[in-house]
Amino acid sequence: MASTTAKPARSDRPARALDARAAQLRAANINPRTGLATDYLNHFNEAIMLLEMIPDMPECAEDFLGWQPRSYAEHFMASNFKARDLAIEAYDAADAGIRADFDNLTSAMTSILTAVGTAMREARQDKTRAVLAEQATGWVKPLVALAGSIINGRGSEADVDYIMTH
């Protein structure tokens, strides 16, 4: 009679934990594959919205000049995002390459918006501020879209390099 030894059942506990974590992230609008949340892009979309208003309403320049750069963590700490601690934790645990691509984009957006703010403070004419606002919008909007694709797991370093050089 052949002896059969039963193999111990493989625990699927790690898989269940990963599934639970992914579900928790999805429920909080955080991409489980990248660990990033699109809510952070609201920080930049707010600046874009203000810039878009400047050509028709020059007084909106003052509102734009009140915009302050915020890191990912700073944005969530200052927000009413219900899962802000989870968003920061997921960002910290995100793949270093994905996070570097994302951080490079958000750094570029911040640099553009900060430089435009400086130029607007020095500008004396509404028309100059309007031109600056239109240019900045044209530069930042594609970067926000690219950052969104990174958050959603579709960005690539080649895309980042293309946007940054064009």
Secondary structure, 3 states (H helix, E strand, C coil): CCCCCCCCCCCCHHHHHHHHHHHHHHHCCECCCCCCEHHHHHHHHHHHHHHHHCCCCCCHHHHHHCCCCCCHHHHHHHCCCCCHHHHHHHHHHCCHHHHHHHHHHHHHHHHHHHHHHHHHHHCCCHHHHHHHHHHHHHHHHHHHHHHHHHHCCCCCHHHHHHHHHC
